């Protein structure tokens, strides 16, 4: 519905080709209906194995579960990391191994009414795209979950490269250096400068730093004061 | 400068979207409690002498190992809820525990030291009766499973079936028990009610029937209820009607020996002493449901015992020999139905200060004196507090104990600590301290019907000192509709002195009015099935107020079986009058849920500032109801879900949306001017989110007050949908005190995570093509798929199994929202949807700020000195 309208012709062709080659004629129809219409139909078994590289299975299997389409069907892991979810009717399901510590990719498993199985990558946007995965499933953990943010640590370089500091230091430099390089009291020069400042600022309605600055240029004495006051507002504003 | 501030704000907003937990915050303000549910089967792990495990299988389809010393979980496996995950039997042999699951459908073997699965096999369908381990020459290698019509024997090592045999005469005999004595024979016991016991003996080797017996037992109707096999094949049954005891040696006799019960007084006595012992050790002792005793020989050859007691109120108590309670687990909390958070009372001194305002003014001078004295008391308390801080700081940290008891409960500075009042399905109420998770009070209501519906309401908060806070629990029997009220103090759990009205008629609807009686208790209106209204409290003052207000009190009723939604108005004589009705044909679709807005929700900004500096005003109708319907036709091509936005006062349908090729379960959140719902798309086989936002337009019709009766313009409706890569269990929105903080959606996932998804991502104004204006508005470009990032999990690895509800409450800080997720587990935490903008962060760098200040100070001193010197020099020139 969302992106389907824009599926390129190529992909449709690919899709058709795949359907033909794999003989999954009932891929698009059936599965959802079969769940509801034939509760006593044939039941199948989804099998596979989950692997966490470098970790003993005993250390994580007791916290793991296999969830098929949410919590519709639940399986548990054996002590060697393999699993089987029993009593699943034909259909198309997303199978995922869930543990609080390790991240596993979900896999979509299609089961035909005859019990033929195939696994493919989960793609929620192009739901009929088929990129085959091995079946019985081989699900390898892609590392531990990252739940936490890193605290910002404080260093001089961070402080100096901080955009806020840059924004304060650069104008200060300009304020201090510019009056020495150009004569700000020259009206033509001032006009030119104003124009260039307006170019930088696309929205003329906004009250702007540049205006403030040009005002400051007229009297270079107040500049240091303004600089320090802006420095003062930063921590105060943060605290608010 | 303005641009600077704008940029800074942008930074804040940007950071808000990637809000997450820091690693050092773990356990600082969050806690989790894990439960297993009411125990159905239990086994002490005895195969190793030093084992500390006790295995439990519960009614909530959980299989777990508990530590006998502490009561904590070693591991826990949560199966599907419902009958398919139902645990029928638990057997244990050595390292293995064998479980029968789903009415004899699955046979599972668990490795109990690790908590991993050994094997799982599917059995033929058939009603499960009994299971037992089968031994042969002291070696247990098989497990026998008895179904209604067949018996099968499986290998214990891999679950493979050894043989299966049909039972003889299944039309007349009701087979109920299976037993093996370890000699290669399997006894199947059946009963013909009020006639005889049929015993069939099978050979373990090949499943052949060795012999069939029949024993007269005209008094027996059910073996499982009244019989047990003890010792070496000794069937013992109790006939409670004749007060006697029957024994049958399964191997030899063909006749039951009857023993009058008095002869077994020894057994009874020992059981009785145990009972008496328990009675003396427990304070809250309700009737015992189940008792699991493990007797063992101690080193000095005396008999010791350990016992696990399951009581009626779902408390699990573990008792060691001399009647010492080792631990208790409140398993009722595995099934929390509803909850509320109540502010804690002020401390004594604060309350005194507050009380000053409550009294009548009596002269200027005395008021000043009173104020001065109370300020003095505060100062005194503050100094005492400082002294205590100083005193505690010198002691090592481990010695400082901050035990929270009911006596020293008091509100903290930012009102972050609250009392969680939890109502469980078993009818037990709990008061839990939100900071530590400690249970401060518990109260068991013993007259609660098994299928009751609960509604908890706070009638009076703690703000009205010296009146005690008051909560009212409405308990409604779903079958009869009859309801009772339980009024209690939420801080202490004590039943209130206020007697609630008796409710002889079934209650259809209850509503809390913002009206208060003279004691500051909010008025609760109850509507019975004759559409008569009764008020609680119903003092004269209240009735008078009601009469005055009657014209502006409206309510709605939902009858989902008939698909009828109707609105009523209150008349001054407390009768009602129907003013509107919407009928949704129940043959086509049925009403699944009706959601209003939360009454304690505040919306800070009336509108949204657009990119061109104009304002788009929100349609903030407090009476708006979101009605969700599902089609009765479940075929994937024809099923649909519908959402109706109805004004609860006028019955006007504001908006109607239908999602074709979709089915439930639908989860809805309705807040401010938006409704977010989630459903299953049958066409694309994925979960989808949809958001509806309502706007008044560029002008506000009446900005001072909203009236449903005077709103001529229909609101503008915007809608957008997204793909969500997981199914969800429950959903709730964050809530803050003033509504300034941006909102997040808290989504409970089946994996146990609680995702905090910024509402920004669910915004129907997200543009497909980015323009200058949308960038100015900070709109995120549209992307069809919403992402689940584990950094957004507010509960990191503390997963919450089977999340059933998420409760959010505002705290005293605008940035902070308190969250409690409950299901099988309970998890409490705080979330900061826009980060902590109103308090210093816990990693605030005091050193930096003070060093900068000092540096500046010295710099000014030095420059002043230099300037003076310079001036002096100039003056000399």
Interface residues (C-beta under 8 A of the other chain):
Chain A: X1 X2 X3 X31 X32 X33 X36 X43 X45 X57 X58 X61 X62 X63 X65 X67 X69 X70 X71 X73 X74 X75 X76 X77 X78 X79 X83 X84 X86 X87 X92 X96 X98 X100 X101 X103 X106 X122 X124 X125 X127 X145 X146 X147 X148 X149 X151 X152 X154 X163 X164 X167 X205 X206 X207 X208 X209 X212 X230 X235 X237 X239 X240
Chain B: X1 X2 X3 X4 X5 X7 X8 X18 X20 X21 X22 X23 X24 X75 X77 X78 X79 X80 X81 X84 X85 X105 X106 X108 X111 X114 X115 X116 X117 X118 X119 X120 X122 X613 X634 X635 X636 X681 X682 X683 X684 X685 X686 X721 X723 X725 X726 X727 X729 X750 X751 X752 X784 X785 X790 X791 X793 X796 X797 X798 X799 X802 X837 X838 X840 X843 X845 X848 X849
